[in-house]
Amino acid sequence: MGGVILVLSGPSGCGKSSLINEVLQKNDDIYFSISTTTREIRDGEKEGVDYYYISKEQFQKEIEEGLFLEWAEVHGNFYGTSVKPIENALKNGKLVIFDIDVQGHEIVKKRYSCILTSLFITTPNKDILKQRLIKRETDSTSAIDKRIENAKIEMQRIEEYDYLLVNDDFKVTLDNFEAVVKVARLKQDLSEVKEFRRHW
Ligand code: 5GP
């Protein structure tokens, strides 16, 4: 059986990374797509774990060489998904998790629609998002305002996703996230239904 894809989008600070880390620890058939970015590395982040950090010039070069499955500019920085590791992971039957924005979701969905499940995660309201970003102490006040404005724009596109999770209580959100991970795996049965029917 081939692999499947789960795309997660939502405002930075809504808890996506914590949810992904929890399921990665419990499942060895999940591959997390590590993006490449031109943004500064944050305290606590690691090269090759959270992102691959490169210069704008190098990013431009990789676009020209066709190395990205998709890329986008978010909050003034560039972010992209390299195509090769994704195709390898899919070939190896993995559940591939992407943490990408709404623009990236649109592109990946076009290419892999029959094996893709999508989930939008957000906070109960924008004040809670702001408090979480302030508490995280990784962004300046102006960067936080930019992220809130971007979140409002991204929220306009929730309807493009299969599921919506509102991260109020982390434990409840994690339970629901694990349910979506489980159901995302079942997509592969549908994409290979002809083969299954033949053997049946
Ligand atoms: P952050 O700077 O908070 O890590 O990420 C900012 C935003 O960029 C998040 O919404 C995240 O989902 C998005 N993002 C991260 N990697 C990629 C990527 O490879 N492609 C796209 N399109 N968006 C990404």
Residues whose N, C-alpha, C, O or C-beta is under 5 A from the ligand:
A	BS01	5GP	L8 G10 S12 S35 T36 W71 A72 V74 Y79 G80 T81 D99 I100 D101 Q103 G104
